[in-house]
Amino acid sequence: IDELNSKILLLTDRMDHFIQPHTPSPTSVAKPAHQNAEAVVPAAVPHLLGDAKVYEMVLKDLKSNSLDSMIRHTELLVKGFKDSPYTNNALFLLGESQFKKGSYAKASETFERLYRLSPDGNKAVQTMYYLGLCYEKMQKRQQASEAFQTVMNIYPGSREAQQASLKMAQLKGDK
């Protein structure tokens, strides 16, 4: 099974490199959905592998600093296993990686998406805190304050609430 999973992953990665989104020209004839590999592969692959296996791929991407591959594999989790805790973790790790690389706008989009998908999930408090940090880095003071206030209101005893309180004081002091 592991050997087959590895072969599926290898083929999926190879297909990802060759399949480009197709924008039909006025003279082209649209292919039926069953002939469009892009429509078949991403939906089928996650269920063949399972959420834990796809999450392992995300962790491997994180370790090898392969952000593009990490994005692809996280999308497989989101599409195939939206309610899995692995999906929450993968989205969080993706957002955190984007944040660390200084891509604050992309990180904020990832954290917003994660919070929308799972406001009560295992990464909710950390997600909202990081969202505040992203807004702060993007000079969006009002949104940063709202995110930090949400952390303090909804998760008052958390470590993130204490950190959010300090951030709020800094934001008020910077005015």
PyMOL commands that place a pseudoatom at each C-alpha (Angstrom):
pseudoatom trace, name=CA, resn=ILE, resi=1, chain=A, elem=C, hetatm=0, pos=[0.000, 0.000, 0.000]
pseudoatom trace, name=CA, resn=ASP, resi=2, chain=A, elem=C, hetatm=0, pos=[2.823, 2.408, 0.866]
pseudoatom trace, name=CA, resn=GLU, resi=3, chain=A, elem=C, hetatm=0, pos=[4.507, 1.651, -2.447]
pseudoatom trace, name=CA, resn=LEU, resi=4, chain=A, elem=C, hetatm=0, pos=[1.267, 2.345, -4.340]
pseudoatom trace, name=CA, resn=ASN, resi=5, chain=A, elem=C, hetatm=0, pos=[0.738, 5.562, -2.374]
pseudoatom trace, name=CA, resn=SER, resi=6, chain=A, elem=C, hetatm=0, pos=[4.256, 6.675, -3.274]
pseudoatom trace, name=CA, resn=LYS, resi=7, chain=A, elem=C, hetatm=0, pos=[3.628, 5.952, -6.938]
pseudoatom trace, name=CA, resn=ILE, resi=8, chain=A, elem=C, hetatm=0, pos=[0.333, 7.858, -6.845]
pseudoatom trace, name=CA, resn=LEU, resi=9, chain=A, elem=C, hetatm=0, pos=[2.075, 10.831, -5.227]
pseudoatom trace, name=CA, resn=LEU, resi=10, chain=A, elem=C, hetatm=0, pos=[4.824, 10.759, -7.811]
pseudoatom trace, name=CA, resn=LEU, resi=11, chain=A, elem=C, hetatm=0, pos=[2.337, 10.648, -10.668]
pseudoatom trace, name=CA, resn=THR, resi=12, chain=A, elem=C, hetatm=0, pos=[0.246, 13.421, -9.105]
pseudoatom trace, name=CA, resn=ASP, resi=13, chain=A, elem=C, hetatm=0, pos=[3.296, 15.658, -8.738]
pseudoatom trace, name=CA, resn=ARG, resi=14, chain=A, elem=C, hetatm=0, pos=[4.318, 14.951, -12.329]
pseudoatom trace, name=CA, resn=MET, resi=15, chain=A, elem=C, hetatm=0, pos=[0.803, 15.749, -13.557]
pseudoatom trace, name=CA, resn=ASP, resi=16, chain=A, elem=C, hetatm=0, pos=[0.778, 18.981, -11.545]
pseudoatom trace, name=CA, resn=HIS, resi=17, chain=A, elem=C, hetatm=0, pos=[3.833, 20.124, -13.480]
pseudoatom trace, name=CA, resn=PHE, resi=18, chain=A, elem=C, hetatm=0, pos=[2.329, 19.331, -16.869]
pseudoatom trace, name=CA, resn=ILE, resi=19, chain=A, elem=C, hetatm=0, pos=[-1.314, 20.274, -16.413]
pseudoatom trace, name=CA, resn=GLN, resi=20, chain=A, elem=C, hetatm=0, pos=[-1.926, 23.964, -16.857]
pseudoatom trace, name=CA, resn=PRO, resi=21, chain=A, elem=C, hetatm=0, pos=[-5.330, 25.586, -16.392]
pseudoatom trace, name=CA, resn=HIS, resi=22, chain=A, elem=C, hetatm=0, pos=[-6.962, 25.605, -19.799]
pseudoatom trace, name=CA, resn=THR, resi=23, chain=A, elem=C, hetatm=0, pos=[-8.570, 28.794, -21.021]
pseudoatom trace, name=CA, resn=PRO, resi=24, chain=A, elem=C, hetatm=0, pos=[-10.450, 27.905, -24.180]
pseudoatom trace, name=CA, resn=SER, resi=25, chain=A, elem=C, hetatm=0, pos=[-9.892, 30.071, -27.184]
pseudoatom trace, name=CA, resn=PRO, resi=26, chain=A, elem=C, hetatm=0, pos=[-12.863, 30.978, -29.378]
pseudoatom trace, name=CA, resn=THR, resi=27, chain=A, elem=C, hetatm=0, pos=[-11.822, 28.327, -31.892]
pseudoatom trace, name=CA, resn=SER, resi=28, chain=A, elem=C, hetatm=0, pos=[-11.087, 25.496, -29.456]
pseudoatom trace, name=CA, resn=VAL, resi=29, chain=A, elem=C, hetatm=0, pos=[-13.534, 22.743, -28.706]
pseudoatom trace, name=CA, resn=ALA, resi=30, chain=A, elem=C, hetatm=0, pos=[-14.146, 22.055, -25.021]
pseudoatom trace, name=CA, resn=LYS, resi=31, chain=A, elem=C, hetatm=0, pos=[-13.214, 18.576, -23.812]
pseudoatom trace, name=CA, resn=PRO, resi=32, chain=A, elem=C, hetatm=0, pos=[-15.764, 16.501, -21.934]
pseudoatom trace, name=CA, resn=ALA, resi=33, chain=A, elem=C, hetatm=0, pos=[-15.137, 16.520, -18.170]
pseudoatom trace, name=CA, resn=HIS, resi=34, chain=A, elem=C, hetatm=0, pos=[-14.042, 12.865, -18.155]
pseudoatom trace, name=CA, resn=GLN, resi=35, chain=A, elem=C, hetatm=0, pos=[-11.177, 13.761, -20.523]
pseudoatom trace, name=CA, resn=ASN, resi=36, chain=A, elem=C, hetatm=0, pos=[-9.953, 16.640, -18.411]
pseudoatom trace, name=CA, resn=ALA, resi=37, chain=A, elem=C, hetatm=0, pos=[-7.276, 15.173, -16.110]
pseudoatom trace, name=CA, resn=GLU, resi=38, chain=A, elem=C, hetatm=0, pos=[-7.393, 18.239, -13.881]
pseudoatom trace, name=CA, resn=ALA, resi=39, chain=A, elem=C, hetatm=0, pos=[-11.042, 17.546, -13.042]
pseudoatom trace, name=CA, resn=VAL, resi=40, chain=A, elem=C, hetatm=0, pos=[-10.379, 13.898, -12.174]
pseudoatom trace, name=CA, resn=VAL, resi=41, chain=A, elem=C, hetatm=0, pos=[-7.026, 13.744, -10.411]
pseudoatom trace, name=CA, resn=PRO, resi=42, chain=A, elem=C, hetatm=0, pos=[-7.296, 16.261, -7.563]
pseudoatom trace, name=CA, resn=ALA, resi=43, chain=A, elem=C, hetatm=0, pos=[-10.674, 14.953, -6.417]
pseudoatom trace, name=CA, resn=ALA, resi=44, chain=A, elem=C, hetatm=0, pos=[-9.638, 11.291, -6.594]
pseudoatom trace, name=CA, resn=VAL, resi=45, chain=A, elem=C, hetatm=0, pos=[-6.144, 11.404, -5.136]
pseudoatom trace, name=CA, resn=PRO, resi=46, chain=A, elem=C, hetatm=0, pos=[-6.894, 12.582, -1.589]
pseudoatom trace, name=CA, resn=HIS, resi=47, chain=A, elem=C, hetatm=0, pos=[-9.435, 9.831, -0.996]
pseudoatom trace, name=CA, resn=LEU, resi=48, chain=A, elem=C, hetatm=0, pos=[-7.047, 7.186, -2.270]
pseudoatom trace, name=CA, resn=LEU, resi=49, chain=A, elem=C, hetatm=0, pos=[-4.353, 8.342, 0.123]
pseudoatom trace, name=CA, resn=GLY, resi=50, chain=A, elem=C, hetatm=0, pos=[-6.347, 9.465, 3.151]
pseudoatom trace, name=CA, resn=ASP, resi=51, chain=A, elem=C, hetatm=0, pos=[-6.019, 12.676, 5.131]
pseudoatom trace, name=CA, resn=ALA, resi=52, chain=A, elem=C, hetatm=0, pos=[-3.103, 11.482, 7.263]
pseudoatom trace, name=CA, resn=LYS, resi=53, chain=A, elem=C, hetatm=0, pos=[-1.010, 10.606, 4.201]
pseudoatom trace, name=CA, resn=VAL, resi=54, chain=A, elem=C, hetatm=0, pos=[-1.707, 13.922, 2.482]
pseudoatom trace, name=CA, resn=TYR, resi=55, chain=A, elem=C, hetatm=0, pos=[-0.855, 15.715, 5.735]
pseudoatom trace, name=CA, resn=GLU, resi=56, chain=A, elem=C, hetatm=0, pos=[2.461, 13.842, 5.830]
pseudoatom trace, name=CA, resn=MET, resi=57, chain=A, elem=C, hetatm=0, pos=[3.161, 15.326, 2.403]
pseudoatom trace, name=CA, resn=VAL, resi=58, chain=A, elem=C, hetatm=0, pos=[2.441, 18.810, 3.779]
pseudoatom trace, name=CA, resn=LEU, resi=59, chain=A, elem=C, hetatm=0, pos=[4.890, 18.200, 6.627]
pseudoatom trace, name=CA, resn=LYS, resi=60, chain=A, elem=C, hetatm=0, pos=[7.497, 16.952, 4.156]
pseudoatom trace, name=CA, resn=ASP, resi=61, chain=A, elem=C, hetatm=0, pos=[6.972, 20.111, 2.074]
pseudoatom trace, name=CA, resn=LEU, resi=62, chain=A, elem=C, hetatm=0, pos=[7.352, 22.246, 5.191]
pseudoatom trace, name=CA, resn=LYS, resi=63, chain=A, elem=C, hetatm=0, pos=[10.579, 20.500, 6.114]
pseudoatom trace, name=CA, resn=SER, resi=64, chain=A, elem=C, hetatm=0, pos=[12.001, 20.903, 2.605]
pseudoatom trace, name=CA, resn=ASN, resi=65, chain=A, elem=C, hetatm=0, pos=[10.781, 24.523, 2.419]
pseudoatom trace, name=CA, resn=SER, resi=66, chain=A, elem=C, hetatm=0, pos=[8.675, 23.773, -0.693]
pseudoatom trace, name=CA, resn=LEU, resi=67, chain=A, elem=C, hetatm=0, pos=[5.939, 26.381, -0.373]
pseudoatom trace, name=CA, resn=ASP, resi=68, chain=A, elem=C, hetatm=0, pos=[4.364, 25.767, -3.811]
pseudoatom trace, name=CA, resn=SER, resi=69, chain=A, elem=C, hetatm=0, pos=[4.106, 22.043, -3.166]
pseudoatom trace, name=CA, resn=MET, resi=70, chain=A, elem=C, hetatm=0, pos=[2.795, 22.729, 0.335]
pseudoatom trace, name=CA, resn=ILE, resi=71, chain=A, elem=C, hetatm=0, pos=[0.051, 24.894, -1.146]
pseudoatom trace, name=CA, resn=ARG, resi=72, chain=A, elem=C, hetatm=0, pos=[-0.943, 22.118, -3.595]
pseudoatom trace, name=CA, resn=HIS, resi=73, chain=A, elem=C, hetatm=0, pos=[-1.047, 19.459, -0.911]
pseudoatom trace, name=CA, resn=THR, resi=74, chain=A, elem=C, hetatm=0, pos=[-2.946, 21.695, 1.507]
pseudoatom trace, name=CA, resn=GLU, resi=75, chain=A, elem=C, hetatm=0, pos=[-5.507, 22.327, -1.242]
pseudoatom trace, name=CA, resn=LEU, resi=76, chain=A, elem=C, hetatm=0, pos=[-5.895, 18.551, -1.644]
pseudoatom trace, name=CA, resn=LEU, resi=77, chain=A, elem=C, hetatm=0, pos=[-6.725, 18.351, 2.061]
pseudoatom trace, name=CA, resn=VAL, resi=78, chain=A, elem=C, hetatm=0, pos=[-9.174, 21.259, 1.883]
pseudoatom trace, name=CA, resn=LYS, resi=79, chain=A, elem=C, hetatm=0, pos=[-10.963, 19.769, -1.124]
pseudoatom trace, name=CA, resn=GLY, resi=80, chain=A, elem=C, hetatm=0, pos=[-10.963, 16.179, 0.084]
pseudoatom trace, name=CA, resn=PHE, resi=81, chain=A, elem=C, hetatm=0, pos=[-11.099, 16.450, 3.870]
pseudoatom trace, name=CA, resn=LYS, resi=82, chain=A, elem=C, hetatm=0, pos=[-12.502, 19.850, 4.795]
pseudoatom trace, name=CA, resn=ASP, resi=83, chain=A, elem=C, hetatm=0, pos=[-13.511, 18.755, 8.317]
pseudoatom trace, name=CA, resn=SER, resi=84, chain=A, elem=C, hetatm=0, pos=[-10.307, 16.925, 9.209]
pseudoatom trace, name=CA, resn=PRO, resi=85, chain=A, elem=C, hetatm=0, pos=[-8.082, 18.274, 11.995]
pseudoatom trace, name=CA, resn=TYR, resi=86, chain=A, elem=C, hetatm=0, pos=[-5.188, 17.579, 9.594]
pseudoatom trace, name=CA, resn=THR, resi=87, chain=A, elem=C, hetatm=0, pos=[-6.684, 20.161, 7.249]
pseudoatom trace, name=CA, resn=ASN, resi=88, chain=A, elem=C, hetatm=0, pos=[-6.762, 22.752, 10.036]
pseudoatom trace, name=CA, resn=ASN, resi=89, chain=A, elem=C, hetatm=0, pos=[-3.163, 21.980, 10.907]
pseudoatom trace, name=CA, resn=ALA, resi=90, chain=A, elem=C, hetatm=0, pos=[-2.034, 22.113, 7.272]
pseudoatom trace, name=CA, resn=LEU, resi=91, chain=A, elem=C, hetatm=0, pos=[-3.740, 25.462, 6.661]
pseudoatom trace, name=CA, resn=PHE, resi=92, chain=A, elem=C, hetatm=0, pos=[-2.233, 26.834, 9.852]
pseudoatom trace, name=CA, resn=LEU, resi=93, chain=A, elem=C, hetatm=0, pos=[1.263, 25.657, 8.920]
pseudoatom trace, name=CA, resn=LEU, resi=94, chain=A, elem=C, hetatm=0, pos=[0.838, 27.150, 5.456]
pseudoatom trace, name=CA, resn=GLY, resi=95, chain=A, elem=C, hetatm=0, pos=[-0.225, 30.513, 6.891]
pseudoatom trace, name=CA, resn=GLU, resi=96, chain=A, elem=C, hetatm=0, pos=[2.602, 30.438, 9.405]
pseudoatom trace, name=CA, resn=SER, resi=97, chain=A, elem=C, hetatm=0, pos=[5.117, 29.673, 6.617]
pseudoatom trace, name=CA, resn=GLN, resi=98, chain=A, elem=C, hetatm=0, pos=[3.781, 32.519, 4.508]
pseudoatom trace, name=CA, resn=PHE, resi=99, chain=A, elem=C, hetatm=0, pos=[4.000, 34.834, 7.517]
pseudoatom trace, name=CA, resn=LYS, resi=100, chain=A, elem=C, hetatm=0, pos=[7.607, 33.842, 8.245]
pseudoatom trace, name=CA, resn=LYS, resi=101, chain=A, elem=C, hetatm=0, pos=[8.505, 34.516, 4.600]
pseudoatom trace, name=CA, resn=GLY, resi=102, chain=A, elem=C, hetatm=0, pos=[7.037, 38.013, 4.906]
pseudoatom trace, name=CA, resn=SER, resi=103, chain=A, elem=C, hetatm=0, pos=[4.038, 37.295, 2.650]
pseudoatom trace, name=CA, resn=TYR, resi=104, chain=A, elem=C, hetatm=0, pos=[1.629, 38.903, 5.095]
pseudoatom trace, name=CA, resn=ALA, resi=105, chain=A, elem=C, hetatm=0, pos=[-1.232, 39.398, 2.624]
pseudoatom trace, name=CA, resn=LYS, resi=106, chain=A, elem=C, hetatm=0, pos=[-1.138, 35.741, 1.567]
pseudoatom trace, name=CA, resn=ALA, resi=107, chain=A, elem=C, hetatm=0, pos=[-0.791, 34.625, 5.167]
pseudoatom trace, name=CA, resn=SER, resi=108, chain=A, elem=C, hetatm=0, pos=[-3.784, 36.740, 6.188]
pseudoatom trace, name=CA, resn=GLU, resi=109, chain=A, elem=C, hetatm=0, pos=[-5.852, 35.156, 3.390]
pseudoatom trace, name=CA, resn=THR, resi=110, chain=A, elem=C, hetatm=0, pos=[-4.849, 31.699, 4.591]
pseudoatom trace, name=CA, resn=PHE, resi=111, chain=A, elem=C, hetatm=0, pos=[-5.653, 32.495, 8.220]
pseudoatom trace, name=CA, resn=GLU, resi=112, chain=A, elem=C, hetatm=0, pos=[-8.981, 34.115, 7.261]
pseudoatom trace, name=CA, resn=ARG, resi=113, chain=A, elem=C, hetatm=0, pos=[-9.877, 31.025, 5.257]
pseudoatom trace, name=CA, resn=LEU, resi=114, chain=A, elem=C, hetatm=0, pos=[-8.928, 28.715, 8.112]
pseudoatom trace, name=CA, resn=TYR, resi=115, chain=A, elem=C, hetatm=0, pos=[-10.986, 30.700, 10.608]
pseudoatom trace, name=CA, resn=ARG, resi=116, chain=A, elem=C, hetatm=0, pos=[-13.994, 30.691, 8.259]
pseudoatom trace, name=CA, resn=LEU, resi=117, chain=A, elem=C, hetatm=0, pos=[-13.692, 26.920, 7.729]
pseudoatom trace, name=CA, resn=SER, resi=118, chain=A, elem=C, hetatm=0, pos=[-13.192, 26.097, 11.376]
pseudoatom trace, name=CA, resn=PRO, resi=119, chain=A, elem=C, hetatm=0, pos=[-13.936, 28.893, 13.886]
pseudoatom trace, name=CA, resn=ASP, resi=120, chain=A, elem=C, hetatm=0, pos=[-14.050, 26.339, 16.707]
pseudoatom trace, name=CA, resn=GLY, resi=121, chain=A, elem=C, hetatm=0, pos=[-11.210, 24.175, 15.422]
pseudoatom trace, name=CA, resn=ASN, resi=122, chain=A, elem=C, hetatm=0, pos=[-8.001, 23.113, 17.089]
pseudoatom trace, name=CA, resn=LYS, resi=123, chain=A, elem=C, hetatm=0, pos=[-6.109, 26.118, 15.684]
pseudoatom trace, name=CA, resn=ALA, resi=124, chain=A, elem=C, hetatm=0, pos=[-8.758, 28.843, 16.085]
pseudoatom trace, name=CA, resn=VAL, resi=125, chain=A, elem=C, hetatm=0, pos=[-7.080, 30.909, 18.815]
pseudoatom trace, name=CA, resn=GLN, resi=126, chain=A, elem=C, hetatm=0, pos=[-3.656, 30.766, 17.171]
pseudoatom trace, name=CA, resn=THR, resi=127, chain=A, elem=C, hetatm=0, pos=[-5.217, 31.554, 13.810]
pseudoatom trace, name=CA, resn=MET, resi=128, chain=A, elem=C, hetatm=0, pos=[-6.937, 34.684, 15.050]
pseudoatom trace, name=CA, resn=TYR, resi=129, chain=A, elem=C, hetatm=0, pos=[-3.771, 35.839, 16.827]
pseudoatom trace, name=CA, resn=TYR, resi=130, chain=A, elem=C, hetatm=0, pos=[-1.659, 35.345, 13.698]
pseudoatom trace, name=CA, resn=LEU, resi=131, chain=A, elem=C, hetatm=0, pos=[-4.318, 37.150, 11.699]
pseudoatom trace, name=CA, resn=GLY, resi=132, chain=A, elem=C, hetatm=0, pos=[-3.851, 40.130, 14.002]
pseudoatom trace, name=CA, resn=LEU, resi=133, chain=A, elem=C, hetatm=0, pos=[-0.091, 39.941, 13.489]
pseudoatom trace, name=CA, resn=CYS, resi=134, chain=A, elem=C, hetatm=0, pos=[-0.556, 39.898, 9.711]
pseudoatom trace, name=CA, resn=TYR, resi=135, chain=A, elem=C, hetatm=0, pos=[-2.790, 42.959, 9.822]
pseudoatom trace, name=CA, resn=GLU, resi=136, chain=A, elem=C, hetatm=0, pos=[-0.306, 44.706, 12.077]
pseudoatom trace, name=CA, resn=LYS, resi=137, chain=A, elem=C, hetatm=0, pos=[2.547, 43.989, 9.633]
pseudoatom trace, name=CA, resn=MET, resi=138, chain=A, elem=C, hetatm=0, pos=[0.390, 45.299, 6.766]
pseudoatom trace, name=CA, resn=GLN, resi=139, chain=A, elem=C, hetatm=0, pos=[-0.272, 48.516, 8.721]
pseudoatom trace, name=CA, resn=LYS, resi=140, chain=A, elem=C, hetatm=0, pos=[-3.988, 47.692, 9.048]
pseudoatom trace, name=CA, resn=ARG, resi=141, chain=A, elem=C, hetatm=0, pos=[-4.239, 48.869, 12.634]
pseudoatom trace, name=CA, resn=GLN, resi=142, chain=A, elem=C, hetatm=0, pos=[-8.036, 48.726, 12.944]
pseudoatom trace, name=CA, resn=GLN, resi=143, chain=A, elem=C, hetatm=0, pos=[-8.234, 45.153, 11.659]
pseudoatom trace, name=CA, resn=ALA, resi=144, chain=A, elem=C, hetatm=0, pos=[-5.270, 44.148, 13.847]
pseudoatom trace, name=CA, resn=SER, resi=145, chain=A, elem=C, hetatm=0, pos=[-7.014, 45.625, 16.902]
pseudoatom trace, name=CA, resn=GLU, resi=146, chain=A, elem=C, hetatm=0, pos=[-10.235, 43.786, 16.062]
pseudoatom trace, name=CA, resn=ALA, resi=147, chain=A, elem=C, hetatm=0, pos=[-8.404, 40.473, 15.676]
pseudoatom trace, name=CA, resn=PHE, resi=148, chain=A, elem=C, hetatm=0, pos=[-6.505, 40.923, 18.941]
pseudoatom trace, name=CA, resn=GLN, resi=149, chain=A, elem=C, hetatm=0, pos=[-9.709, 41.987, 20.718]
pseudoatom trace, name=CA, resn=THR, resi=150, chain=A, elem=C, hetatm=0, pos=[-11.450, 38.853, 19.395]
pseudoatom trace, name=CA, resn=VAL, resi=151, chain=A, elem=C, hetatm=0, pos=[-8.665, 36.709, 20.840]
pseudoatom trace, name=CA, resn=MET, resi=152, chain=A, elem=C, hetatm=0, pos=[-8.992, 38.420, 24.224]
pseudoatom trace, name=CA, resn=ASN, resi=153, chain=A, elem=C, hetatm=0, pos=[-12.807, 38.154, 24.236]
pseudoatom trace, name=CA, resn=ILE, resi=154, chain=A, elem=C, hetatm=0, pos=[-13.282, 34.603, 22.986]
pseudoatom trace, name=CA, resn=TYR, resi=155, chain=A, elem=C, hetatm=0, pos=[-10.152, 32.971, 24.444]
pseudoatom trace, name=CA, resn=PRO, resi=156, chain=A, elem=C, hetatm=0, pos=[-9.529, 35.039, 27.616]
pseudoatom trace, name=CA, resn=GLY, resi=157, chain=A, elem=C, hetatm=0, pos=[-7.354, 32.537, 29.489]
pseudoatom trace, name=CA, resn=SER, resi=158, chain=A, elem=C, hetatm=0, pos=[-5.108, 31.639, 26.589]
pseudoatom trace, name=CA, resn=ARG, resi=159, chain=A, elem=C, hetatm=0, pos=[-1.456, 32.518, 26.134]
pseudoatom trace, name=CA, resn=GLU, resi=160, chain=A, elem=C, hetatm=0, pos=[-2.478, 34.220, 22.871]
pseudoatom trace, name=CA, resn=ALA, resi=161, chain=A, elem=C, hetatm=0, pos=[-4.922, 36.446, 24.798]
pseudoatom trace, name=CA, resn=GLN, resi=162, chain=A, elem=C, hetatm=0, pos=[-2.058, 37.645, 26.993]
pseudoatom trace, name=CA, resn=GLN, resi=163, chain=A, elem=C, hetatm=0, pos=[0.073, 38.319, 23.912]
pseudoatom trace, name=CA, resn=ALA, resi=164, chain=A, elem=C, hetatm=0, pos=[-2.872, 40.033, 22.189]
pseudoatom trace, name=CA, resn=SER, resi=165, chain=A, elem=C, hetatm=0, pos=[-3.286, 42.297, 25.213]
pseudoatom trace, name=CA, resn=LEU, resi=166, chain=A, elem=C, hetatm=0, pos=[0.353, 43.367, 24.884]
pseudoatom trace, name=CA, resn=LYS, resi=167, chain=A, elem=C, hetatm=0, pos=[-0.119, 43.962, 21.158]
pseudoatom trace, name=CA, resn=MET, resi=168, chain=A, elem=C, hetatm=0, pos=[-3.204, 46.083, 21.825]
pseudoatom trace, name=CA, resn=ALA, resi=169, chain=A, elem=C, hetatm=0, pos=[-1.220, 48.212, 24.264]
pseudoatom trace, name=CA, resn=GLN, resi=170, chain=A, elem=C, hetatm=0, pos=[1.528, 48.651, 21.629]
pseudoatom trace, name=CA, resn=LEU, resi=171, chain=A, elem=C, hetatm=0, pos=[-1.014, 49.639, 18.999]
pseudoatom trace, name=CA, resn=LYS, resi=172, chain=A, elem=C, hetatm=0, pos=[-2.543, 52.230, 21.329]
pseudoatom trace, name=CA, resn=GLY, resi=173, chain=A, elem=C, hetatm=0, pos=[0.906, 53.524, 22.235]
pseudoatom trace, name=CA, resn=ASP, resi=174, chain=A, elem=C, hetatm=0, pos=[1.915, 53.866, 18.581]
pseudoatom trace, name=CA, resn=LYS, resi=175, chain=A, elem=C, hetatm=0, pos=[-0.932, 56.267, 17.789]
for i in range(1, 175): cmd.bond("trace and resi %d" % i, "trace and resi %d" % (i + 1))
show_as sticks, trace
zoom trace
